[in-house]
Amino acid sequence: MRSKKDEPCTHHWLLESPEGGAVRGRCKLCGECRVFNAPPRRGYGAPARTHSA
Ligand SMILES: [Zn+2]
């Protein structure tokens, strides 16, 4: 049996300031922490994972 609790989180990442080429983000929804590669230029853009429409 599978519980329905397994539904994927859409992850609303709150990004901190980029540090050393990496940006730490924390999901506002599930509290997961994750490190993203900081975009080389152009400021922030979307993190590696955007929720697909
Ligand atoms: Zn999440």
mmCIF file of the protein (N, C-alpha, C, O) and its ligand, coordinates in Angstrom:
data_MODEL
# 
_entry.id   MODEL 
# 
loop_
_entity.id 
_entity.type 
_entity.pdbx_number_of_molecules 
1 polymer     1 
2 non-polymer 1 
# 
_entity_poly.entity_id                      1 
_entity_poly.type                           'polypeptide(L)' 
_entity_poly.nstd_linkage                   no 
_entity_poly.nstd_monomer                   no 
_entity_poly.pdbx_seq_one_letter_code       MRSKKDEPCTHHWLLESPEGGAVRGRCKLCGECRVFNAPPRRGYGAPARTHSA 
_entity_poly.pdbx_seq_one_letter_code_can   MRSKKDEPCTHHWLLESPEGGAVRGRCKLCGECRVFNAPPRRGYGAPARTHSA 
_entity_poly.pdbx_strand_id                 A 
# 
loop_
_entity_poly_seq.entity_id 
_entity_poly_seq.num 
_entity_poly_seq.mon_id 
_entity_poly_seq.hetero 
1 1  MET n 
1 2  ARG n 
1 3  SER n 
1 4  LYS n 
1 5  LYS n 
1 6  ASP n 
1 7  GLU n 
1 8  PRO n 
1 9  CYS n 
1 10 THR n 
1 11 HIS n 
1 12 HIS n 
1 13 TRP n 
1 14 LEU n 
1 15 LEU n 
1 16 GLU n 
1 17 SER n 
1 18 PRO n 
1 19 GLU n 
1 20 GLY n 
1 21 GLY n 
1 22 ALA n 
1 23 VAL n 
1 24 ARG n 
1 25 GLY n 
1 26 ARG n 
1 27 CYS n 
1 28 LYS n 
1 29 LEU n 
1 30 CYS n 
1 31 GLY n 
1 32 GLU n 
1 33 CYS n 
1 34 ARG n 
1 35 VAL n 
1 36 PHE n 
1 37 ASN n 
1 38 ALA n 
1 39 PRO n 
1 40 PRO n 
1 41 ARG n 
1 42 ARG n 
1 43 GLY n 
1 44 TYR n 
1 45 GLY n 
1 46 ALA n 
1 47 PRO n 
1 48 ALA n 
1 49 ARG n 
1 50 THR n 
1 51 HIS n 
1 52 SER n 
1 53 ALA n 
# 
loop_
_struct_asym.id 
_struct_asym.entity_id 
A 1 
B 2 
# 
loop_
_chem_comp.id 
_chem_comp.type 
_chem_comp.mon_nstd_flag 
ALA 'L-peptide linking' y 
ARG 'L-peptide linking' y 
ASN 'L-peptide linking' y 
ASP 'L-peptide linking' y 
CYS 'L-peptide linking' y 
GLU 'L-peptide linking' y 
GLY 'peptide linking'   y 
HIS 'L-peptide linking' y 
LEU 'L-peptide linking' y 
LYS 'L-peptide linking' y 
MET 'L-peptide linking' y 
PHE 'L-peptide linking' y 
PRO 'L-peptide linking' y 
SER 'L-peptide linking' y 
THR 'L-peptide linking' y 
TRP 'L-peptide linking' y 
TYR 'L-peptide linking' y 
VAL 'L-peptide linking' y 
ZN  non-polymer         . 
# 
_pdbx_entity_nonpoly.entity_id   2 
_pdbx_entity_nonpoly.name        ? 
_pdbx_entity_nonpoly.comp_id     ZN 
# 
_pdbx_nonpoly_scheme.asym_id         B 
_pdbx_nonpoly_scheme.entity_id       2 
_pdbx_nonpoly_scheme.mon_id          ZN 
_pdbx_nonpoly_scheme.ndb_seq_num     1 
_pdbx_nonpoly_scheme.pdb_seq_num     101 
_pdbx_nonpoly_scheme.auth_seq_num    101 
_pdbx_nonpoly_scheme.pdb_mon_id      ZN 
_pdbx_nonpoly_scheme.auth_mon_id     ZN 
_pdbx_nonpoly_scheme.pdb_strand_id   A 
_pdbx_nonpoly_scheme.pdb_ins_code    . 
# 
loop_
_atom_site.group_PDB 
_atom_site.id 
_atom_site.type_symbol 
_atom_site.label_atom_id 
_atom_site.label_alt_id 
_atom_site.label_comp_id 
_atom_site.label_asym_id 
_atom_site.label_entity_id 
_atom_site.label_seq_id 
_atom_site.pdbx_PDB_ins_code 
_atom_site.Cartn_x 
_atom_site.Cartn_y 
_atom_site.Cartn_z 
_atom_site.occupancy 
_atom_site.B_iso_or_equiv 
_atom_site.pdbx_formal_charge 
_atom_site.auth_seq_id 
_atom_site.auth_comp_id 
_atom_site.auth_asym_id 
_atom_site.auth_atom_id 
_atom_site.pdbx_PDB_model_num 
ATOM   1   N  N  . MET A 1 1  ? 0.832  -1.210 0.000   1.00 0.00 ? 1   MET A N  1 
ATOM   2   C  CA . MET A 1 1  ? 0.000  0.000  0.000   1.00 0.00 ? 1   MET A CA 1 
ATOM   3   C  C  . MET A 1 1  ? 0.865  1.258  0.000   1.00 0.00 ? 1   MET A C  1 
ATOM   4   O  O  . MET A 1 1  ? 1.920  1.328  0.631   1.00 0.00 ? 1   MET A O  1 
ATOM   5   N  N  . ARG A 1 2  ? 0.397  2.180  -0.692  1.00 0.00 ? 2   ARG A N  1 
ATOM   6   C  CA . ARG A 1 2  ? 1.168  3.414  -0.744  1.00 0.00 ? 2   ARG A CA 1 
ATOM   7   C  C  . ARG A 1 2  ? 0.362  4.558  -0.173  1.00 0.00 ? 2   ARG A C  1 
ATOM   8   O  O  . ARG A 1 2  ? -0.796 4.756  -0.540  1.00 0.00 ? 2   ARG A O  1 
ATOM   9   N  N  . SER A 1 3  ? 0.943  5.275  0.681   1.00 0.00 ? 3   SER A N  1 
ATOM   10  C  CA . SER A 1 3  ? 0.236  6.434  1.219   1.00 0.00 ? 3   SER A CA 1 
ATOM   11  C  C  . SER A 1 3  ? 0.291  7.562  0.202   1.00 0.00 ? 3   SER A C  1 
ATOM   12  O  O  . SER A 1 3  ? 1.223  7.658  -0.596  1.00 0.00 ? 3   SER A O  1 
ATOM   13  N  N  . LYS A 1 4  ? -0.680 8.374  0.244   1.00 0.00 ? 4   LYS A N  1 
ATOM   14  C  CA . LYS A 1 4  ? -0.725 9.445  -0.733  1.00 0.00 ? 4   LYS A CA 1 
ATOM   15  C  C  . LYS A 1 4  ? 0.129  10.626 -0.289  1.00 0.00 ? 4   LYS A C  1 
ATOM   16  O  O  . LYS A 1 4  ? 0.082  11.714 -0.862  1.00 0.00 ? 4   LYS A O  1 
ATOM   17  N  N  . LYS A 1 5  ? 0.893  10.371 0.734   1.00 0.00 ? 5   LYS A N  1 
ATOM   18  C  CA . LYS A 1 5  ? 1.708  11.457 1.276   1.00 0.00 ? 5   LYS A CA 1 
ATOM   19  C  C  . LYS A 1 5  ? 2.931  11.687 0.409   1.00 0.00 ? 5   LYS A C  1 
ATOM   20  O  O  . LYS A 1 5  ? 3.732  12.592 0.644   1.00 0.00 ? 5   LYS A O  1 
ATOM   21  N  N  . ASP A 1 6  ? 3.045  10.856 -0.577  1.00 0.00 ? 6   ASP A N  1 
ATOM   22  C  CA . ASP A 1 6  ? 4.244  10.862 -1.388  1.00 0.00 ? 6   ASP A CA 1 
ATOM   23  C  C  . ASP A 1 6  ? 4.211  11.899 -2.504  1.00 0.00 ? 6   ASP A C  1 
ATOM   24  O  O  . ASP A 1 6  ? 5.094  11.927 -3.360  1.00 0.00 ? 6   ASP A O  1 
ATOM   25  N  N  . GLU A 1 7  ? 3.224  12.721 -2.491  1.00 0.00 ? 7   GLU A N  1 
ATOM   26  C  CA . GLU A 1 7  ? 3.127  13.651 -3.603  1.00 0.00 ? 7   GLU A CA 1 
ATOM   27  C  C  . GLU A 1 7  ? 4.315  14.606 -3.621  1.00 0.00 ? 7   GLU A C  1 
ATOM   28  O  O  . GLU A 1 7  ? 4.777  15.080 -2.583  1.00 0.00 ? 7   GLU A O  1 
ATOM   29  N  N  . PRO A 1 8  ? 4.787  14.866 -4.816  1.00 0.00 ? 8   PRO A N  1 
ATOM   30  C  CA . PRO A 1 8  ? 5.990  15.683 -4.969  1.00 0.00 ? 8   PRO A CA 1 
ATOM   31  C  C  . PRO A 1 8  ? 5.749  17.124 -4.563  1.00 0.00 ? 8   PRO A C  1 
ATOM   32  O  O  . PRO A 1 8  ? 4.690  17.699 -4.813  1.00 0.00 ? 8   PRO A O  1 
ATOM   33  N  N  . CYS A 1 9  ? 6.748  17.678 -3.940  1.00 0.00 ? 9   CYS A N  1 
ATOM   34  C  CA . CYS A 1 9  ? 6.667  19.082 -3.556  1.00 0.00 ? 9   CYS A CA 1 
ATOM   35  C  C  . CYS A 1 9  ? 7.040  19.927 -4.765  1.00 0.00 ? 9   CYS A C  1 
ATOM   36  O  O  . CYS A 1 9  ? 7.952  19.592 -5.521  1.00 0.00 ? 9   CYS A O  1 
ATOM   37  N  N  . THR A 1 10 ? 6.344  20.991 -4.925  1.00 0.00 ? 10  THR A N  1 
ATOM   38  C  CA . THR A 1 10 ? 6.656  21.860 -6.064  1.00 0.00 ? 10  THR A CA 1 
ATOM   39  C  C  . THR A 1 10 ? 7.891  22.705 -5.778  1.00 0.00 ? 10  THR A C  1 
ATOM   40  O  O  . THR A 1 10 ? 8.459  23.320 -6.680  1.00 0.00 ? 10  THR A O  1 
ATOM   41  N  N  . HIS A 1 11 ? 8.290  22.728 -4.538  1.00 0.00 ? 11  HIS A N  1 
ATOM   42  C  CA . HIS A 1 11 ? 9.496  23.454 -4.111  1.00 0.00 ? 11  HIS A CA 1 
ATOM   43  C  C  . HIS A 1 11 ? 9.467  24.933 -4.462  1.00 0.00 ? 11  HIS A C  1 
ATOM   44  O  O  . HIS A 1 11 ? 9.613  25.334 -5.616  1.00 0.00 ? 11  HIS A O  1 
ATOM   45  N  N  . HIS A 1 12 ? 9.279  25.694 -3.455  1.00 0.00 ? 12  HIS A N  1 
ATOM   46  C  CA . HIS A 1 12 ? 9.365  27.143 -3.636  1.00 0.00 ? 12  HIS A CA 1 
ATOM   47  C  C  . HIS A 1 12 ? 10.661 27.575 -2.998  1.00 0.00 ? 12  HIS A C  1 
ATOM   48  O  O  . HIS A 1 12 ? 10.721 27.802 -1.790  1.00 0.00 ? 12  HIS A O  1 
ATOM   49  N  N  . TRP A 1 13 ? 11.691 27.689 -3.796  1.00 0.00 ? 13  TRP A N  1 
ATOM   50  C  CA . TRP A 1 13 ? 13.031 27.938 -3.263  1.00 0.00 ? 13  TRP A CA 1 
ATOM   51  C  C  . TRP A 1 13 ? 13.238 29.388 -2.886  1.00 0.00 ? 13  TRP A C  1 
ATOM   52  O  O  . TRP A 1 13 ? 13.005 30.305 -3.675  1.00 0.00 ? 13  TRP A O  1 
ATOM   53  N  N  . LEU A 1 14 ? 13.676 29.562 -1.672  1.00 0.00 ? 14  LEU A N  1 
ATOM   54  C  CA . LEU A 1 14 ? 14.079 30.891 -1.253  1.00 0.00 ? 14  LEU A CA 1 
ATOM   55  C  C  . LEU A 1 14 ? 15.595 30.926 -1.338  1.00 0.00 ? 14  LEU A C  1 
ATOM   56  O  O  . LEU A 1 14 ? 16.285 30.267 -0.561  1.00 0.00 ? 14  LEU A O  1 
ATOM   57  N  N  . LEU A 1 15 ? 16.096 31.684 -2.268  1.00 0.00 ? 15  LEU A N  1 
ATOM   58  C  CA . LEU A 1 15 ? 17.526 31.687 -2.506  1.00 0.00 ? 15  LEU A CA 1 
ATOM   59  C  C  . LEU A 1 15 ? 18.237 32.728 -1.666  1.00 0.00 ? 15  LEU A C  1 
ATOM   60  O  O  . LEU A 1 15 ? 17.767 33.854 -1.499  1.00 0.00 ? 15  LEU A O  1 
ATOM   61  N  N  . GLU A 1 16 ? 19.369 32.327 -1.147  1.00 0.00 ? 16  GLU A N  1 
ATOM   62  C  CA . GLU A 1 16 ? 20.187 33.284 -0.414  1.00 0.00 ? 16  GLU A CA 1 
ATOM   63  C  C  . GLU A 1 16 ? 21.155 33.935 -1.381  1.00 0.00 ? 16  GLU A C  1 
ATOM   64  O  O  . GLU A 1 16 ? 21.126 33.671 -2.583  1.00 0.00 ? 16  GLU A O  1 
ATOM   65  N  N  . SER A 1 17 ? 22.006 34.782 -0.846  1.00 0.00 ? 17  SER A N  1 
ATOM   66  C  CA . SER A 1 17 ? 22.983 35.438 -1.709  1.00 0.00 ? 17  SER A CA 1 
ATOM   67  C  C  . SER A 1 17 ? 23.973 34.414 -2.217  1.00 0.00 ? 17  SER A C  1 
ATOM   68  O  O  . SER A 1 17 ? 24.393 33.521 -1.481  1.00 0.00 ? 17  SER A O  1 
ATOM   69  N  N  . PRO A 1 18 ? 24.345 34.547 -3.477  1.00 0.00 ? 18  PRO A N  1 
ATOM   70  C  CA . PRO A 1 18 ? 25.320 33.631 -4.061  1.00 0.00 ? 18  PRO A CA 1 
ATOM   71  C  C  . PRO A 1 18 ? 26.647 33.702 -3.345  1.00 0.00 ? 18  PRO A C  1 
ATOM   72  O  O  . PRO A 1 18 ? 27.128 34.786 -3.014  1.00 0.00 ? 18  PRO A O  1 
ATOM   73  N  N  . GLU A 1 19 ? 27.233 32.555 -3.106  1.00 0.00 ? 19  GLU A N  1 
ATOM   74  C  CA . GLU A 1 19 ? 28.520 32.545 -2.424  1.00 0.00 ? 19  GLU A CA 1 
ATOM   75  C  C  . GLU A 1 19 ? 29.427 31.545 -3.097  1.00 0.00 ? 19  GLU A C  1 
ATOM   76  O  O  . GLU A 1 19 ? 29.105 30.361 -3.193  1.00 0.00 ? 19  GLU A O  1 
ATOM   77  N  N  . GLY A 1 20 ? 30.558 32.023 -3.559  1.00 0.00 ? 20  GLY A N  1 
ATOM   78  C  CA . GLY A 1 20 ? 31.537 31.111 -4.146  1.00 0.00 ? 20  GLY A CA 1 
ATOM   79  C  C  . GLY A 1 20 ? 30.971 30.302 -5.294  1.00 0.00 ? 20  GLY A C  1 
ATOM   80  O  O  . GLY A 1 20 ? 31.311 29.129 -5.455  1.00 0.00 ? 20  GLY A O  1 
ATOM   81  N  N  . GLY A 1 21 ? 30.128 30.900 -6.077  1.00 0.00 ? 21  GLY A N  1 
ATOM   82  C  CA . GLY A 1 21 ? 29.606 30.207 -7.246  1.00 0.00 ? 21  GLY A CA 1 
ATOM   83  C  C  . GLY A 1 21 ? 28.439 29.296 -6.941  1.00 0.00 ? 21  GLY A C  1 
ATOM   84  O  O  . GLY A 1 21 ? 27.973 28.560 -7.811  1.00 0.00 ? 21  GLY A O  1 
ATOM   85  N  N  . ALA A 1 22 ? 27.973 29.341 -5.728  1.00 0.00 ? 22  ALA A N  1 
ATOM   86  C  CA . ALA A 1 22 ? 26.823 28.510 -5.394  1.00 0.00 ? 22  ALA A CA 1 
ATOM   87  C  C  . ALA A 1 22 ? 25.793 29.317 -4.625  1.00 0.00 ? 22  ALA A C  1 
ATOM   88  O  O  . ALA A 1 22 ? 26.118 30.259 -3.902  1.00 0.00 ? 22  ALA A O  1 
ATOM   89  N  N  . VAL A 1 23 ? 24.575 28.929 -4.800  1.00 0.00 ? 23  VAL A N  1 
ATOM   90  C  CA . VAL A 1 23 ? 23.508 29.616 -4.090  1.00 0.00 ? 23  VAL A CA 1 
ATOM   91  C  C  . VAL A 1 23 ? 22.751 28.613 -3.235  1.00 0.00 ? 23  VAL A C  1 
ATOM   92  O  O  . VAL A 1 23 ? 22.292 27.579 -3.720  1.00 0.00 ? 23  VAL A O  1 
ATOM   93  N  N  . ARG A 1 24 ? 22.635 28.924 -2.005  1.00 0.00 ? 24  ARG A N  1 
ATOM   94  C  CA . ARG A 1 24 ? 21.878 28.025 -1.144  1.00 0.00 ? 24  ARG A CA 1 
ATOM   95  C  C  . ARG A 1 24 ? 20.424 28.411 -1.163  1.00 0.00 ? 24  ARG A C  1 
ATOM   96  O  O  . ARG A 1 24 ? 20.077 29.585 -1.033  1.00 0.00 ? 24  ARG A O  1 
ATOM   97  N  N  . GLY A 1 25 ? 19.588 27.434 -1.323  1.00 0.00 ? 25  GLY A N  1 
ATOM   98  C  CA . GLY A 1 25 ? 18.161 27.712 -1.329  1.00 0.00 ? 25  GLY A CA 1 
ATOM   99  C  C  . GLY A 1 25 ? 17.442 26.814 -0.350  1.00 0.00 ? 25  GLY A C  1 
ATOM   100 O  O  . GLY A 1 25 ? 17.871 25.696 -0.067  1.00 0.00 ? 25  GLY A O  1 
ATOM   101 N  N  . ARG A 1 26 ? 16.366 27.316 0.148   1.00 0.00 ? 26  ARG A N  1 
ATOM   102 C  CA . ARG A 1 26 ? 15.586 26.510 1.065   1.00 0.00 ? 26  ARG A CA 1 
ATOM   103 C  C  . ARG A 1 26 ? 14.143 26.534 0.617   1.00 0.00 ? 26  ARG A C  1 
ATOM   104 O  O  . ARG A 1 26 ? 13.597 27.592 0.305   1.00 0.00 ? 26  ARG A O  1 
ATOM   105 N  N  . CYS A 1 27 ? 13.538 25.388 0.586   1.00 0.00 ? 27  CYS A N  1 
ATOM   106 C  CA . CYS A 1 27 ? 12.160 25.312 0.142   1.00 0.00 ? 27  CYS A CA 1 
ATOM   107 C  C  . CYS A 1 27 ? 11.244 25.851 1.219   1.00 0.00 ? 27  CYS A C  1 
ATOM   108 O  O  . CYS A 1 27 ? 11.278 25.433 2.377   1.00 0.00 ? 27  CYS A O  1 
ATOM   109 N  N  . LYS A 1 28 ? 10.442 26.776 0.800   1.00 0.00 ? 28  LYS A N  1 
ATOM   110 C  CA . LYS A 1 28 ? 9.525  27.404 1.733   1.00 0.00 ? 28  LYS A CA 1 
ATOM   111 C  C  . LYS A 1 28 ? 8.400  26.439 2.090   1.00 0.00 ? 28  LYS A C  1 
ATOM   112 O  O  . LYS A 1 28 ? 7.739  26.596 3.116   1.00 0.00 ? 28  LYS A O  1 
ATOM   113 N  N  . LEU A 1 29 ? 8.193  25.468 1.260   1.00 0.00 ? 29  LEU A N  1 
ATOM   114 C  CA . LEU A 1 29 ? 7.063  24.572 1.460   1.00 0.00 ? 29  LEU A CA 1 
ATOM   115 C  C  . LEU A 1 29 ? 7.420  23.356 2.310   1.00 0.00 ? 29  LEU A C  1 
ATOM   116 O  O  . LEU A 1 29 ? 6.693  23.010 3.241   1.00 0.00 ? 29  LEU A O  1 
ATOM   117 N  N  . CYS A 1 30 ? 8.513  22.724 1.998   1.00 0.00 ? 30  CYS A N  1 
ATOM   118 C  CA . CYS A 1 30 ? 8.843  21.495 2.718   1.00 0.00 ? 30  CYS A CA 1 
ATOM   119 C  C  . CYS A 1 30 ? 10.098 21.651 3.566   1.00 0.00 ? 30  CYS A C  1 
ATOM   120 O  O  . CYS A 1 30 ? 10.438 20.767 4.351   1.00 0.00 ? 30  CYS A O  1 
ATOM   121 N  N  . GLY A 1 31 ? 10.785 22.779 3.406   1.00 0.00 ? 31  GLY A N  1 
ATOM   122 C  CA . GLY A 1 31 ? 11.936 23.041 4.263   1.00 0.00 ? 31  GLY A CA 1 
ATOM   123 C  C  . GLY A 1 31 ? 13.206 22.376 3.786   1.00 0.00 ? 31  GLY A C  1 
ATOM   124 O  O  . GLY A 1 31 ? 14.226 22.407 4.474   1.00 0.00 ? 31  GLY A O  1 
ATOM   125 N  N  . GLU A 1 32 ? 13.151 21.776 2.617   1.00 0.00 ? 32  GLU A N  1 
ATOM   126 C  CA . GLU A 1 32 ? 14.343 21.124 2.105   1.00 0.00 ? 32  GLU A CA 1 
ATOM   127 C  C  . GLU A 1 32 ? 15.398 22.149 1.722   1.00 0.00 ? 32  GLU A C  1 
ATOM   128 O  O  . GLU A 1 32 ? 15.088 23.232 1.227   1.00 0.00 ? 32  GLU A O  1 
ATOM   129 N  N  . CYS A 1 33 ? 16.645 21.784 1.962   1.00 0.00 ? 33  CYS A N  1 
ATOM   130 C  CA . CYS A 1 33 ? 17.737 22.683 1.593   1.00 0.00 ? 33  CYS A CA 1 
ATOM   131 C  C  . CYS A 1 33 ? 18.425 22.146 0.360   1.00 0.00 ? 33  CYS A C  1 
ATOM   132 O  O  . CYS A 1 33 ? 18.522 20.936 0.153   1.00 0.00 ? 33  CYS A O  1 
ATOM   133 N  N  . ARG A 1 34 ? 18.885 23.038 -0.429  1.00 0.00 ? 34  ARG A N  1 
ATOM   134 C  CA . ARG A 1 34 ? 19.516 22.600 -1.654  1.00 0.00 ? 34  ARG A CA 1 
ATOM   135 C  C  . ARG A 1 34 ? 20.507 23.659 -2.131  1.00 0.00 ? 34  ARG A C  1 
ATOM   136 O  O  . ARG A 1 34 ? 20.335 24.851 -1.878  1.00 0.00 ? 34  ARG A O  1 
ATOM   137 N  N  . VAL A 1 35 ? 21.519 23.209 -2.809  1.00 0.00 ? 35  VAL A N  1 
ATOM   138 C  CA . VAL A 1 35 ? 22.502 24.159 -3.321  1.00 0.00 ? 35  VAL A CA 1 
ATOM   139 C  C  . VAL A 1 35 ? 22.409 24.213 -4.833  1.00 0.00 ? 35  VAL A C  1 
ATOM   140 O  O  . VAL A 1 35 ? 22.466 23.189 -5.513  1.00 0.00 ? 35  VAL A O  1 
ATOM   141 N  N  . PHE A 1 36 ? 22.267 25.391 -5.331  1.00 0.00 ? 36  PHE A N  1 
ATOM   142 C  CA . PHE A 1 36 ? 22.197 25.566 -6.776  1.00 0.00 ? 36  PHE A CA 1 
ATOM   143 C  C  . PHE A 1 36 ? 23.495 26.179 -7.263  1.00 0.00 ? 36  PHE A C  1 
ATOM   144 O  O  . PHE A 1 36 ? 24.185 26.879 -6.521  1.00 0.00 ? 36  PHE A O  1 
ATOM   145 N  N  . ASN A 1 37 ? 23.811 25.916 -8.485  1.00 0.00 ? 37  ASN A N  1 
ATOM   146 C  CA . ASN A 1 37 ? 24.950 26.613 -9.071  1.00 0.00 ? 37  ASN A CA 1 
ATOM   147 C  C  . ASN A 1 37 ? 24.525 28.030 -9.380  1.00 0.00 ? 37  ASN A C  1 
ATOM   148 O  O  . ASN A 1 37 ? 23.494 28.258 -10.012 1.00 0.00 ? 37  ASN A O  1 
ATOM   149 N  N  . ALA A 1 38 ? 25.306 28.958 -8.942  1.00 0.00 ? 38  ALA A N  1 
ATOM   150 C  CA . ALA A 1 38 ? 24.963 30.343 -9.220  1.00 0.00 ? 38  ALA A CA 1 
ATOM   151 C  C  . ALA A 1 38 ? 25.176 30.609 -10.696 1.00 0.00 ? 38  ALA A C  1 
ATOM   152 O  O  . ALA A 1 38 ? 26.199 30.228 -11.266 1.00 0.00 ? 38  ALA A O  1 
ATOM   153 N  N  . PRO A 1 39 ? 24.231 31.247 -11.295 1.00 0.00 ? 39  PRO A N  1 
ATOM   154 C  CA . PRO A 1 39 ? 24.395 31.621 -12.693 1.00 0.00 ? 39  PRO A CA 1 
ATOM   155 C  C  . PRO A 1 39 ? 25.583 32.560 -12.811 1.00 0.00 ? 39  PRO A C  1 
ATOM   156 O  O  . PRO A 1 39 ? 25.739 33.479 -12.007 1.00 0.00 ? 39  PRO A O  1 
ATOM   157 N  N  . PRO A 1 40 ? 26.413 32.331 -13.804 1.00 0.00 ? 40  PRO A N  1 
ATOM   158 C  CA . PRO A 1 40 ? 27.642 33.099 -13.971 1.00 0.00 ? 40  PRO A CA 1 
ATOM   159 C  C  . PRO A 1 40 ? 27.380 34.587 -14.125 1.00 0.00 ? 40  PRO A C  1 
ATOM   160 O  O  . PRO A 1 40 ? 28.144 35.413 -13.626 1.00 0.00 ? 40  PRO A O  1 
ATOM   161 N  N  . ARG A 1 41 ? 26.346 34.914 -14.788 1.00 0.00 ? 41  ARG A N  1 
ATOM   162 C  CA . ARG A 1 41 ? 26.006 36.326 -14.984 1.00 0.00 ? 41  ARG A CA 1 
ATOM   163 C  C  . ARG A 1 41 ? 24.511 36.493 -14.997 1.00 0.00 ? 41  ARG A C  1 
ATOM   164 O  O  . ARG A 1 41 ? 23.765 35.547 -14.744 1.00 0.00 ? 41  ARG A O  1 
ATOM   165 N  N  . ARG A 1 42 ? 24.092 37.651 -15.282 1.00 0.00 ? 42  ARG A N  1 
ATOM   166 C  CA . ARG A 1 42 ? 22.670 37.941 -15.437 1.00 0.00 ? 42  ARG A CA 1 
ATOM   167 C  C  . ARG A 1 42 ? 21.895 37.752 -14.139 1.00 0.00 ? 42  ARG A C  1 
ATOM   168 O  O  . ARG A 1 42 ? 20.672 37.614 -14.163 1.00 0.00 ? 42  ARG A O  1 
ATOM   169 N  N  . GLY A 1 43 ? 22.578 37.746 -13.032 1.00 0.00 ? 43  GLY A N  1 
ATOM   170 C  CA . GLY A 1 43 ? 21.844 37.642 -11.796 1.00 0.00 ? 43  GLY A CA 1 
ATOM   171 C  C  . GLY A 1 43 ? 21.152 36.314 -11.643 1.00 0.00 ? 43  GLY A C  1 
ATOM   172 O  O  . GLY A 1 43 ? 21.692 35.287 -12.055 1.00 0.00 ? 43  GLY A O  1 
ATOM   173 N  N  . TYR A 1 44 ? 20.066 36.307 -11.110 1.00 0.00 ? 44  TYR A N  1 
ATOM   174 C  CA . TYR A 1 44 ? 19.379 35.056 -10.812 1.00 0.00 ? 44  TYR A CA 1 
ATOM   175 C  C  . TYR A 1 44 ? 18.663 34.417 -11.977 1.00 0.00 ? 44  TYR A C  1 
ATOM   176 O  O  . TYR A 1 44 ? 19.625 33.663 -12.124 1.00 0.00 ? 44  TYR A O  1 
ATOM   177 N  N  . GLY A 1 45 ? 18.110 34.162 -12.624 1.00 0.00 ? 45  GLY A N  1 
ATOM   178 C  CA . GLY A 1 45 ? 17.394 33.353 -13.524 1.00 0.00 ? 45  GLY A CA 1 
ATOM   179 C  C  . GLY A 1 45 ? 16.734 32.255 -12.791 1.00 0.00 ? 45  GLY A C  1 
ATOM   180 O  O  . GLY A 1 45 ? 16.639 32.296 -11.565 1.00 0.00 ? 45  GLY A O  1 
ATOM   181 N  N  . ALA A 1 46 ? 16.298 31.324 -13.458 1.00 0.00 ? 46  ALA A N  1 
ATOM   182 C  CA . ALA A 1 46 ? 15.580 30.263 -12.763 1.00 0.00 ? 46  ALA A CA 1 
ATOM   183 C  C  . ALA A 1 46 ? 16.580 29.222 -12.262 1.00 0.00 ? 46  ALA A C  1 
ATOM   184 O  O  . ALA A 1 46 ? 17.570 28.934 -12.935 1.00 0.00 ? 46  ALA A O  1 
ATOM   185 N  N  . PRO A 1 47 ? 16.334 28.688 -11.138 1.00 0.00 ? 47  PRO A N  1 
ATOM   186 C  CA . PRO A 1 47 ? 17.154 27.575 -10.665 1.00 0.00 ? 47  PRO A CA 1 
ATOM   187 C  C  . PRO A 1 47 ? 17.002 26.388 -11.596 1.00 0.00 ? 47  PRO A C  1 
ATOM   188 O  O  . PRO A 1 47 ? 16.125 26.371 -12.461 1.00 0.00 ? 47  PRO A O  1 
ATOM   189 N  N  . ALA A 1 48 ? 17.837 25.424 -11.421 1.00 0.00 ? 48  ALA A N  1 
ATOM   190 C  CA . ALA A 1 48 ? 17.842 24.285 -12.331 1.00 0.00 ? 48  ALA A CA 1 
ATOM   191 C  C  . ALA A 1 48 ? 16.459 23.709 -12.547 1.00 0.00 ? 48  ALA A C  1 
ATOM   192 O  O  . ALA A 1 48 ? 16.116 23.246 -13.635 1.00 0.00 ? 48  ALA A O  1 
ATOM   193 N  N  . ARG A 1 49 ? 15.667 23.750 -11.477 1.00 0.00 ? 49  ARG A N  1 
ATOM   194 C  CA . ARG A 1 49 ? 14.370 23.107 -11.619 1.00 0.00 ? 49  ARG A CA 1 
ATOM   195 C  C  . ARG A 1 49 ? 13.246 24.104 -11.483 1.00 0.00 ? 49  ARG A C  1 
ATOM   196 O  O  . ARG A 1 49 ? 13.005 24.639 -10.401 1.00 0.00 ? 49  ARG A O  1 
ATOM   197 N  N  . THR A 1 50 ? 12.568 24.352 -12.566 1.00 0.00 ? 50  THR A N  1 
ATOM   198 C  CA . THR A 1 50 ? 11.362 25.157 -12.448 1.00 0.00 ? 50  THR A CA 1 
ATOM   199 C  C  . THR A 1 50 ? 10.192 24.207 -12.613 1.00 0.00 ? 50  THR A C  1 
ATOM   200 O  O  . THR A 1 50 ? 10.289 23.182 -13.287 1.00 0.00 ? 50  THR A O  1 
ATOM   201 N  N  . HIS A 1 51 ? 9.135  24.552 -12.012 1.00 0.00 ? 51  HIS A N  1 
ATOM   202 C  CA . HIS A 1 51 ? 7.994  23.650 -12.159 1.00 0.00 ? 51  HIS A CA 1 
ATOM   203 C  C  . HIS A 1 51 ? 7.429  23.791 -13.550 1.00 0.00 ? 51  HIS A C  1 
ATOM   204 O  O  . HIS A 1 51 ? 7.096  24.889 -13.994 1.00 0.00 ? 51  HIS A O  1 
ATOM   205 N  N  . SER A 1 52 ? 7.327  22.694 -14.216 1.00 0.00 ? 52  SER A N  1 
ATOM   206 C  CA . SER A 1 52 ? 6.816  22.743 -15.575 1.00 0.00 ? 52  SER A CA 1 
ATOM   207 C  C  . SER A 1 52 ? 5.325  23.007 -15.563 1.00 0.00 ? 52  SER A C  1 
ATOM   208 O  O  . SER A 1 52 ? 4.605  22.569 -14.666 1.00 0.00 ? 52  SER A O  1 
ATOM   209 N  N  . ALA A 1 53 ? 4.888  23.709 -16.544 1.00 0.00 ? 53  ALA A N  1 
ATOM   210 C  CA . ALA A 1 53 ? 3.488  24.099 -16.550 1.00 0.00 ? 53  ALA A CA 1 
ATOM   211 C  C  . ALA A 1 53 ? 2.589  22.905 -16.801 1.00 0.00 ? 53  ALA A C  1 
ATOM   212 O  O  . ALA A 1 53 ? 1.367  23.048 -16.840 1.00 0.00 ? 53  ALA A O  1 
HETATM 213 ZN ZN . ZN  B 2 .  ? 9.686  21.587 -1.257  1.00 0.00 2 101 ZN  A ZN 1 
# 
